[in-house]
Amino acid sequence: MTSSTTAPRTYVVTGAGSGIGASTAALLRDRGEIVIGVDLKGAEIEADLSTTAGRKTAADRAIDLAGGSIDAVIACAGIAAPIPLTVSVNYFGVTEFLEHLAPVLAKSPAPRAAVVSSAATLQNTSAELVDAMLAGDEAKALEIGAALAAQGPAGYLNYPSSKRALSRWVRRESITERWAGAHIPLNAIAPGTVISPMTEQLLATEEGRKMVDDSMPMPLNYHSDSIVLARLLAWLTSEENTHTTGQTIYIDGGVDATLRGDNIWD
């Protein structure tokens, strides 16, 4: 809990209606912080982050509910479907939302921001799709994503590509005037397989578990509960974190170390 001598911090958490977002919002509230949740339904702000208008409406509403004072933003909203909508939610729904809130966030005495990427960043991606996202061209990204989806299995590339682009955006943007210049650490976490509504159907069968585990081997403690990710997100956006920025932290039970080995610096 927040001590009686410390004022609670105000957090905006997207995807707060379920999964990692819900666990993060609950953890922060248990610690005495103020949380403004954003989701399609079941949150303080109900908004569709897959659209430009929805992102701005959600940001404006968050600023209003916070009385113009926001200390941290944690973007958890995301989907894993093999369709172009995944690109809109996972990349633009995060980056544009954060950009809308950055000027208000910068007014906090200890501003922080963190997003949820994925260990799927280590899987095959579409370089063309990643480049379109990083160029800020949502129309082109959706066109590429739709073409991939039309190919059947290739549609899955929408998901790892969206997360790869997000992690690259965090690394690129973290050192800019908007973020580092405003004293805002900006980071991402990259979970392995998380037990959540998004994965429960896939993990319900032996075949599904094998498919997941073959692509994301987790030698340490196997699949994680969402609270595990919430604790790291809470630290990254706490006042304690003053210098960790631009990082995608693989909180993945060993997926990254297994797939990439011990020399990632060459």
ZADO-1210 file (C-alpha; in nm, 4 decimals, padded with zeros to 6 digits):
<atoms>
<atom x="00.0000" y="00.0000" z="00.0000" code="MET" pos="1"/>
<atom x="00.1009" y="00.3603" z="-00.0540" code="THR" pos="2"/>
<atom x="00.2134" y="00.5112" z="00.2767" code="SER" pos="3"/>
<atom x="00.0004" y="00.7815" z="00.4348" code="SER" pos="4"/>
<atom x="00.2791" y="01.0335" z="00.3795" code="THR" pos="5"/>
<atom x="00.2954" y="00.9688" z="00.0054" code="THR" pos="6"/>
<atom x="00.0264" y="01.0975" z="-00.2256" code="ALA" pos="7"/>
<atom x="-00.1161" y="00.8320" z="-00.4571" code="PRO" pos="8"/>
<atom x="-00.0011" y="00.8385" z="-00.8180" code="ARG" pos="9"/>
<atom x="-00.2521" y="00.8546" z="-01.1021" code="THR" pos="10"/>
<atom x="-00.2211" y="00.5771" z="-01.3615" code="TYR" pos="11"/>
<atom x="-00.3959" y="00.5285" z="-01.6938" code="VAL" pos="12"/>
<atom x="-00.4084" y="00.1583" z="-01.7860" code="VAL" pos="13"/>
<atom x="-00.5375" y="00.0352" z="-02.1217" code="THR" pos="14"/>
<atom x="-00.6748" y="-00.3153" z="-02.1598" code="GLY" pos="15"/>
<atom x="-00.7870" y="-00.2845" z="-01.7984" code="ALA" pos="16"/>
<atom x="-01.0892" y="-00.5054" z="-01.8456" code="GLY" pos="17"/>
<atom x="-00.9053" y="-00.8378" z="-01.8585" code="SER" pos="18"/>
<atom x="-00.5726" y="-01.0191" z="-01.8576" code="GLY" pos="19"/>
<atom x="-00.2527" y="-00.8300" z="-01.7843" code="ILE" pos="20"/>
<atom x="-00.4311" y="-00.4957" z="-01.7810" code="GLY" pos="21"/>
<atom x="-00.6862" y="-00.6085" z="-01.5229" code="ALA" pos="22"/>
<atom x="-00.4155" y="-00.7571" z="-01.3005" code="SER" pos="23"/>
<atom x="-00.2074" y="-00.4414" z="-01.3273" code="THR" pos="24"/>
<atom x="-00.5010" y="-00.2145" z="-01.2451" code="ALA" pos="25"/>
<atom x="-00.5937" y="-00.4317" z="-00.9450" code="ALA" pos="26"/>
<atom x="-00.2358" y="-00.4411" z="-00.8161" code="LEU" pos="27"/>
<atom x="-00.1991" y="-00.0641" z="-00.8375" code="LEU" pos="28"/>
<atom x="-00.5311" y="-00.0063" z="-00.6648" code="ARG" pos="29"/>
<atom x="-00.4319" y="-00.2490" z="-00.3883" code="ASP" pos="30"/>
<atom x="-00.1216" y="-00.0355" z="-00.3376" code="ARG" pos="31"/>
<atom x="-00.3359" y="00.2753" z="-00.2964" code="GLY" pos="32"/>
<atom x="-00.2823" y="00.4291" z="-00.6384" code="GLU" pos="33"/>
<atom x="-00.5495" y="00.5950" z="-00.8524" code="ILE" pos="34"/>
<atom x="-00.6239" y="00.3983" z="-01.1695" code="VAL" pos="35"/>
<atom x="-00.8218" y="00.5086" z="-01.4734" code="ILE" pos="36"/>
<atom x="-00.8903" y="00.2033" z="-01.6847" code="GLY" pos="37"/>
<atom x="-00.9499" y="00.2008" z="-02.0594" code="VAL" pos="38"/>
<atom x="-01.1113" y="-00.0862" z="-02.2490" code="ASP" pos="39"/>
<atom x="-01.3875" y="-00.1666" z="-02.4939" code="LEU" pos="40"/>
<atom x="-01.6124" y="-00.2332" z="-02.1951" code="LYS" pos="41"/>
<atom x="-01.5943" y="-00.2776" z="-01.8191" code="GLY" pos="42"/>
<atom x="-01.3590" y="00.0143" z="-01.7505" code="ALA" pos="43"/>
<atom x="-01.3814" y="00.3789" z="-01.6442" code="GLU" pos="44"/>
<atom x="-01.3324" y="00.4744" z="-02.0093" code="ILE" pos="45"/>
<atom x="-01.4956" y="00.2614" z="-02.2759" code="GLU" pos="46"/>
<atom x="-01.3246" y="00.3272" z="-02.6082" code="ALA" pos="47"/>
<atom x="-01.2060" y="00.1539" z="-02.9234" code="ASP" pos="48"/>
<atom x="-00.8294" y="00.1968" z="-02.9550" code="LEU" pos="49"/>
<atom x="-00.8307" y="00.0423" z="-03.3023" code="SER" pos="50"/>
<atom x="-00.9414" y="00.3760" z="-03.4490" code="THR" pos="51"/>
<atom x="-00.7814" y="00.7185" z="-03.4620" code="THR" pos="52"/>
<atom x="-01.0953" y="00.8793" z="-03.3208" code="ALA" pos="53"/>
<atom x="-01.1186" y="00.6220" z="-03.0420" code="GLY" pos="54"/>
<atom x="-00.7594" y="00.6821" z="-02.9357" code="ARG" pos="55"/>
<atom x="-00.8056" y="01.0579" z="-02.9122" code="LYS" pos="56"/>
<atom x="-01.1403" y="01.0276" z="-02.7369" code="THR" pos="57"/>
<atom x="-00.9902" y="00.7876" z="-02.4809" code="ALA" pos="58"/>
<atom x="-00.6918" y="01.0154" z="-02.4208" code="ALA" pos="59"/>
<atom x="-00.9076" y="01.3263" z="-02.3837" code="ASP" pos="60"/>
<atom x="-01.1397" y="01.1440" z="-02.1438" code="ARG" pos="61"/>
<atom x="-00.8439" y="01.0168" z="-01.9386" code="ALA" pos="62"/>
<atom x="-00.7065" y="01.3691" z="-01.9054" code="ILE" pos="63"/>
<atom x="-01.0481" y="01.4938" z="-01.7990" code="ASP" pos="64"/>
<atom x="-01.1028" y="01.2185" z="-01.5399" code="LEU" pos="65"/>
<atom x="-00.7508" y="01.2730" z="-01.4044" code="ALA" pos="66"/>
<atom x="-00.8101" y="01.6448" z="-01.3634" code="GLY" pos="67"/>
<atom x="-00.5246" y="01.7133" z="-01.6034" code="GLY" pos="68"/>
<atom x="-00.2681" y="01.5321" z="-01.3883" code="SER" pos="69"/>
<atom x="-00.1370" y="01.1890" z="-01.4946" code="ILE" pos="70"/>
<atom x="00.1743" y="01.0281" z="-01.3478" code="ASP" pos="71"/>
<atom x="00.2010" y="00.7097" z="-01.5518" code="ALA" pos="72"/>
<atom x="00.0535" y="00.5324" z="-01.8525" code="VAL" pos="73"/>
<atom x="00.0599" y="00.1550" z="-01.8926" code="ILE" pos="74"/>
<atom x="-00.0608" y="00.0287" z="-02.2299" code="ALA" pos="75"/>
<atom x="-00.1713" y="-00.3347" z="-02.2055" code="CYS" pos="76"/>
<atom x="-00.4494" y="-00.3450" z="-02.4656" code="ALA" pos="77"/>
<atom x="-00.3794" y="-00.5908" z="-02.7446" code="GLY" pos="78"/>
<atom x="-00.5095" y="-00.8825" z="-02.9479" code="ILE" pos="79"/>
<atom x="-00.3417" y="-01.1816" z="-03.1111" code="ALA" pos="80"/>
<atom x="-00.5766" y="-01.2521" z="-03.4022" code="ALA" pos="81"/>
<atom x="-00.4210" y="-01.3186" z="-03.7478" code="PRO" pos="82"/>
<atom x="-00.5968" y="-01.0155" z="-03.8968" code="ILE" pos="83"/>
<atom x="-00.5021" y="-00.6541" z="-03.9756" code="PRO" pos="84"/>
<atom x="-00.7048" y="-00.5277" z="-03.6775" code="LEU" pos="85"/>
<atom x="-00.4169" y="-00.6597" z="-03.4659" code="THR" pos="86"/>
<atom x="-00.1906" y="-00.4002" z="-03.6256" code="VAL" pos="87"/>
<atom x="-00.4297" y="-00.1172" z="-03.5406" code="SER" pos="88"/>
<atom x="-00.4760" y="-00.2217" z="-03.1780" code="VAL" pos="89"/>
<atom x="-00.1282" y="-00.3460" z="-03.0894" code="ASN" pos="90"/>
<atom x="00.0782" y="-00.0762" z="-03.2552" code="TYR" pos="91"/>
<atom x="-00.1185" y="00.2370" z="-03.3417" code="PHE" pos="92"/>
<atom x="-00.3571" y="00.1891" z="-03.0494" code="GLY" pos="93"/>
<atom x="-00.0551" y="00.2088" z="-02.8203" code="VAL" pos="94"/>
<atom x="00.1724" y="00.4619" z="-02.9888" code="THR" pos="95"/>
<atom x="-00.0935" y="00.7200" z="-03.0800" code="GLU" pos="96"/>
<atom x="-00.2579" y="00.6936" z="-02.7397" code="PHE" pos="97"/>
<atom x="00.0744" y="00.7536" z="-02.5658" code="LEU" pos="98"/>
<atom x="00.1577" y="01.0434" z="-02.7941" code="GLU" pos="99"/>
<atom x="-00.1733" y="01.2093" z="-02.7075" code="HIS" pos="100"/>
<atom x="-00.0983" y="01.1773" z="-02.3352" code="LEU" pos="101"/>
<atom x="00.2731" y="01.2649" z="-02.3440" code="ALA" pos="102"/>
<atom x="00.2317" y="01.6433" z="-02.2938" code="PRO" pos="103"/>
<atom x="00.0148" y="01.5923" z="-01.9855" code="VAL" pos="104"/>
<atom x="00.2365" y="01.3137" z="-01.8554" code="LEU" pos="105"/>
<atom x="00.5382" y="01.5423" z="-01.8822" code="ALA" pos="106"/>
<atom x="00.3863" y="01.7723" z="-01.6178" code="LYS" pos="107"/>
<atom x="00.4139" y="01.5031" z="-01.3490" code="SER" pos="108"/>
<atom x="00.7075" y="01.5262" z="-01.1063" code="PRO" pos="109"/>
<atom x="00.7829" y="01.1597" z="-01.1827" code="ALA" pos="110"/>
<atom x="00.6284" y="01.0637" z="-01.5174" code="PRO" pos="111"/>
<atom x="00.6564" y="00.7073" z="-01.6493" code="ARG" pos="112"/>
<atom x="00.5273" y="00.4993" z="-01.9404" code="ALA" pos="113"/>
<atom x="00.5349" y="00.1287" z="-02.0194" code="ALA" pos="114"/>
<atom x="00.3776" y="-00.0927" z="-02.2843" code="VAL" pos="115"/>
<atom x="00.3212" y="-00.4639" z="-02.3322" code="VAL" pos="116"/>
<atom x="00.5143" y="-00.6137" z="-02.6218" code="SER" pos="117"/>
<atom x="00.5732" y="-00.9904" z="-02.6488" code="SER" pos="118"/>
<atom x="00.8366" y="-01.2607" z="-02.6761" code="ALA" pos="119"/>
<atom x="00.6747" y="-01.3110" z="-03.0176" code="ALA" pos="120"/>
<atom x="00.9054" y="-01.0285" z="-03.1290" code="THR" pos="121"/>
<atom x="01.1605" y="-01.3093" z="-03.1667" code="LEU" pos="122"/>
<atom x="00.9462" y="-01.4940" z="-03.4218" code="GLN" pos="123"/>
<atom x="00.9291" y="-01.4394" z="-03.7973" code="ASN" pos="124"/>
<atom x="00.7833" y="-01.1053" z="-03.9007" code="THR" pos="125"/>
<atom x="00.6980" y="-00.9127" z="-04.2144" code="SER" pos="126"/>
<atom x="00.9703" y="-00.6514" z="-04.2637" code="ALA" pos="127"/>
<atom x="00.7412" y="-00.4584" z="-04.4991" code="GLU" pos="128"/>
<atom x="00.4656" y="-00.4480" z="-04.2376" code="LEU" pos="129"/>
<atom x="00.7026" y="-00.3451" z="-03.9586" code="VAL" pos="130"/>
<atom x="00.8438" y="-00.0646" z="-04.1747" code="ASP" pos="131"/>
<atom x="00.4946" y="00.0653" z="-04.2556" code="ALA" pos="132"/>
<atom x="00.4047" y="00.0801" z="-03.8873" code="MET" pos="133"/>
<atom x="00.7270" y="00.2563" z="-03.7920" code="LEU" pos="134"/>
<atom x="00.6640" y="00.5064" z="-04.0723" code="ALA" pos="135"/>
<atom x="00.3285" y="00.5847" z="-03.9122" code="GLY" pos="136"/>
<atom x="00.1389" y="00.4754" z="-04.2234" code="ASP" pos="137"/>
<atom x="-00.1614" y="00.2943" z="-04.0790" code="GLU" pos="138"/>
<atom x="-00.3439" y="00.2671" z="-04.4123" code="ALA" pos="139"/>
<atom x="-00.0496" y="00.0942" z="-04.5767" code="LYS" pos="140"/>
<atom x="00.0069" y="-00.1267" z="-04.2711" code="ALA" pos="141"/>
<atom x="-00.3561" y="-00.2396" z="-04.2804" code="LEU" pos="142"/>
<atom x="-00.3284" y="-00.3105" z="-04.6525" code="GLU" pos="143"/>
<atom x="-00.0225" y="-00.5282" z="-04.5967" code="ILE" pos="144"/>
<atom x="-00.1859" y="-00.6957" z="-04.2981" code="GLY" pos="145"/>
<atom x="-00.4961" y="-00.7762" z="-04.5027" code="ALA" pos="146"/>
<atom x="-00.2839" y="-00.9273" z="-04.7792" code="ALA" pos="147"/>
<atom x="-00.1093" y="-01.1486" z="-04.5239" code="LEU" pos="148"/>
<atom x="-00.4413" y="-01.2549" z="-04.3730" code="ALA" pos="149"/>
<atom x="-00.5690" y="-01.3513" z="-04.7196" code="ALA" pos="150"/>
<atom x="-00.2806" y="-01.5976" z="-04.7490" code="GLN" pos="151"/>
<atom x="-00.4112" y="-01.7993" z="-04.4535" code="GLY" pos="152"/>
<atom x="-00.1349" y="-01.9007" z="-04.2083" code="PRO" pos="153"/>
<atom x="00.0710" y="-01.5948" z="-04.3090" code="ALA" pos="154"/>
<atom x="-00.1906" y="-01.3852" z="-04.1335" code="GLY" pos="155"/>
<atom x="-00.0260" y="-01.4741" z="-03.8030" code="TYR" pos="156"/>
<atom x="00.2605" y="-01.2434" z="-03.9015" code="LEU" pos="157"/>
<atom x="00.0328" y="-00.9522" z="-03.8125" code="ASN" pos="158"/>
<atom x="00.0857" y="-01.0331" z="-03.4444" code="TYR" pos="159"/>
<atom x="00.4656" y="-01.0708" z="-03.4108" code="PRO" pos="160"/>
<atom x="00.5142" y="-00.7861" z="-03.6587" code="SER" pos="161"/>
<atom x="00.2966" y="-00.5542" z="-03.4485" code="SER" pos="162"/>
<atom x="00.4949" y="-00.6388" z="-03.1356" code="LYS" pos="163"/>
<atom x="00.8340" y="-00.6129" z="-03.3103" code="ARG" pos="164"/>
<atom x="00.7380" y="-00.2689" z="-03.4395" code="ALA" pos="165"/>
<atom x="00.6179" y="-00.1645" z="-03.0939" code="LEU" pos="166"/>
<atom x="00.9452" y="-00.2661" z="-02.9293" code="SER" pos="167"/>
<atom x="01.1422" y="-00.0823" z="-03.1966" code="ARG" pos="168"/>
<atom x="00.9228" y="00.2259" z="-03.1486" code="TRP" pos="169"/>
<atom x="00.9934" y="00.2188" z="-02.7745" code="VAL" pos="170"/>
<atom x="01.3668" y="00.1956" z="-02.8334" code="ARG" pos="171"/>
<atom x="01.3654" y="00.4728" z="-03.0916" code="ARG" pos="172"/>
<atom x="01.1310" y="00.7107" z="-02.9103" code="GLU" pos="173"/>
<atom x="01.2653" y="00.6633" z="-02.5569" code="SER" pos="174"/>
<atom x="01.5667" y="00.8866" z="-02.6189" code="ILE" pos="175"/>
<atom x="01.3823" y="01.1682" z="-02.7937" code="THR" pos="176"/>
<atom x="01.2941" y="01.5079" z="-02.6535" code="GLU" pos="177"/>
<atom x="00.9312" y="01.4011" z="-02.6065" code="ARG" pos="178"/>
<atom x="01.0281" y="01.1223" z="-02.3669" code="TRP" pos="179"/>
<atom x="01.3853" y="01.1439" z="-02.2347" code="ALA" pos="180"/>
<atom x="01.3789" y="01.5210" z="-02.2714" code="GLY" pos="181"/>
<atom x="01.0706" y="01.5291" z="-02.0486" code="ALA" pos="182"/>
<atom x="01.2289" y="01.2889" z="-01.7964" code="HIS" pos="183"/>
<atom x="00.9897" y="01.0066" z="-01.8898" code="ILE" pos="184"/>
<atom x="01.1321" y="00.6538" z="-01.8859" code="PRO" pos="185"/>
<atom x="00.9606" y="00.4596" z="-02.1671" code="LEU" pos="186"/>
<atom x="00.9861" y="00.0809" z="-02.1677" code="ASN" pos="187"/>
<atom x="00.8230" y="-00.2386" z="-02.2871" code="ALA" pos="188"/>
<atom x="00.7839" y="-00.5807" z="-02.1338" code="ILE" pos="189"/>
<atom x="00.7838" y="-00.8971" z="-02.3438" code="ALA" pos="190"/>
<atom x="00.5908" y="-01.1827" z="-02.1819" code="PRO" pos="191"/>
<atom x="00.6131" y="-01.5428" z="-02.2874" code="GLY" pos="192"/>
<atom x="00.2932" y="-01.7458" z="-02.2680" code="THR" pos="193"/>
<atom x="00.0519" y="-01.5907" z="-02.0189" code="VAL" pos="194"/>
<atom x="-00.2523" y="-01.7668" z="-01.8772" code="ILE" pos="195"/>
<atom x="-00.5328" y="-01.5291" z="-01.9722" code="SER" pos="196"/>
<atom x="-00.8654" y="-01.5118" z="-02.1562" code="PRO" pos="197"/>
<atom x="-00.6637" y="-01.4606" z="-02.4765" code="MET" pos="198"/>
<atom x="-00.4837" y="-01.7958" z="-02.4418" code="THR" pos="199"/>
<atom x="-00.7169" y="-02.0165" z="-02.2381" code="GLU" pos="200"/>
<atom x="-00.8806" y="-02.1844" z="-02.5374" code="GLN" pos="201"/>
<atom x="-00.5471" y="-02.2581" z="-02.7038" code="LEU" pos="202"/>
<atom x="-00.3961" y="-02.3947" z="-02.3826" code="LEU" pos="203"/>
<atom x="-00.6985" y="-02.6141" z="-02.3127" code="ALA" pos="204"/>
<atom x="-00.5779" y="-02.8926" z="-02.5435" code="THR" pos="205"/>
<atom x="-00.2570" y="-03.0919" z="-02.5542" code="GLU" pos="206"/>
<atom x="-00.2152" y="-03.0049" z="-02.9212" code="GLU" pos="207"/>
<atom x="-00.2552" y="-02.6343" z="-02.8484" code="GLY" pos="208"/>
<atom x="-00.0087" y="-02.6404" z="-02.5610" code="ARG" pos="209"/>
<atom x="00.2483" y="-02.8214" z="-02.7766" code="LYS" pos="210"/>
<atom x="00.2155" y="-02.5657" z="-03.0545" code="MET" pos="211"/>
<atom x="00.2599" y="-02.2811" z="-02.8064" code="VAL" pos="212"/>
<atom x="00.5500" y="-02.4439" z="-02.6238" code="ASP" pos="213"/>
<atom x="00.7348" y="-02.5297" z="-02.9457" code="ASP" pos="214"/>
<atom x="00.7334" y="-02.1632" z="-03.0461" code="SER" pos="215"/>
<atom x="00.7824" y="-02.0228" z="-02.6951" code="MET" pos="216"/>
<atom x="00.9824" y="-02.2648" z="-02.4794" code="PRO" pos="217"/>
<atom x="00.9706" y="-02.1546" z="-02.1133" code="MET" pos="218"/>
<atom x="01.2166" y="-02.3609" z="-01.9052" code="PRO" pos="219"/>
<atom x="01.1683" y="-02.1441" z="-01.5940" code="LEU" pos="220"/>
<atom x="00.8363" y="-02.2003" z="-01.4152" code="ASN" pos="221"/>
<atom x="00.6417" y="-02.2594" z="-01.7396" code="TYR" pos="222"/>
<atom x="00.3405" y="-02.0409" z="-01.8308" code="HIS" pos="223"/>
<atom x="00.2941" y="-01.7299" z="-01.6173" code="SER" pos="224"/>
<atom x="-00.0019" y="-01.5721" z="-01.4464" code="ASP" pos="225"/>
<atom x="-00.0779" y="-01.2135" z="-01.5438" code="SER" pos="226"/>
<atom x="00.0110" y="-01.0816" z="-01.1974" code="ILE" pos="227"/>
<atom x="00.3751" y="-01.1656" z="-01.2730" code="VAL" pos="228"/>
<atom x="00.3730" y="-00.9101" z="-01.5555" code="LEU" pos="229"/>
<atom x="00.1773" y="-00.6595" z="-01.3485" code="ALA" pos="230"/>
<atom x="00.4506" y="-00.6461" z="-01.0852" code="ARG" pos="231"/>
<atom x="00.7164" y="-00.5557" z="-01.3423" code="LEU" pos="232"/>
<atom x="00.4931" y="-00.2960" z="-01.5069" code="LEU" pos="233"/>
<atom x="00.4286" y="-00.1435" z="-01.1649" code="ALA" pos="234"/>
<atom x="00.8013" y="-00.1105" z="-01.0953" code="TRP" pos="235"/>
<atom x="00.8847" y="00.0310" z="-01.4387" code="LEU" pos="236"/>
<atom x="00.6247" y="00.3032" z="-01.3857" code="THR" pos="237"/>
<atom x="00.7115" y="00.3718" z="-01.0239" code="SER" pos="238"/>
<atom x="00.9225" y="00.6582" z="-00.8933" code="GLU" pos="239"/>
<atom x="01.1962" y="00.4042" z="-00.8211" code="GLU" pos="240"/>
<atom x="01.2724" y="00.3652" z="-01.1903" code="ASN" pos="241"/>
<atom x="01.4787" y="00.6660" z="-01.2903" code="THR" pos="242"/>
<atom x="01.7162" y="00.5320" z="-01.5565" code="HIS" pos="243"/>
<atom x="01.5754" y="00.2177" z="-01.7198" code="THR" pos="244"/>
<atom x="01.4469" y="00.3300" z="-02.0591" code="THR" pos="245"/>
<atom x="01.4187" y="00.2086" z="-02.4177" code="GLY" pos="246"/>
<atom x="01.4175" y="-00.1512" z="-02.3033" code="GLN" pos="247"/>
<atom x="01.2067" y="-00.4490" z="-02.3982" code="THR" pos="248"/>
<atom x="01.2392" y="-00.6639" z="-02.0893" code="ILE" pos="249"/>
<atom x="01.1760" y="-01.0305" z="-02.1642" code="TYR" pos="250"/>
<atom x="00.9787" y="-01.1584" z="-01.8669" code="ILE" pos="251"/>
<atom x="00.9332" y="-01.4865" z="-02.0464" code="ASP" pos="252"/>
<atom x="01.0506" y="-01.7848" z="-01.8419" code="GLY" pos="253"/>
<atom x="01.3581" y="-01.8151" z="-02.0639" code="GLY" pos="254"/>
<atom x="01.2112" y="-01.7882" z="-02.4147" code="VAL" pos="255"/>
<atom x="01.4602" y="-01.5235" z="-02.5265" code="ASP" pos="256"/>
<atom x="01.7635" y="-01.7032" z="-02.3798" code="ALA" pos="257"/>
<atom x="01.6499" y="-02.0336" z="-02.5314" code="THR" pos="258"/>
<atom x="01.5856" y="-01.9002" z="-02.8799" code="LEU" pos="259"/>
<atom x="01.8723" y="-01.6496" z="-02.9101" code="ARG" pos="260"/>
<atom x="02.1425" y="-01.8075" z="-02.6968" code="GLY" pos="261"/>
<atom x="02.4094" y="-01.6262" z="-02.4989" code="ASP" pos="262"/>
<atom x="02.5591" y="-01.3878" z="-02.7528" code="ASN" pos="263"/>
<atom x="02.3164" y="-01.1218" z="-02.8699" code="ILE" pos="264"/>
<atom x="02.5744" y="-00.8442" z="-02.9047" code="TRP" pos="265"/>
<atom x="02.7300" y="-00.9325" z="-03.2400" code="ASP" pos="266"/>
</atoms>
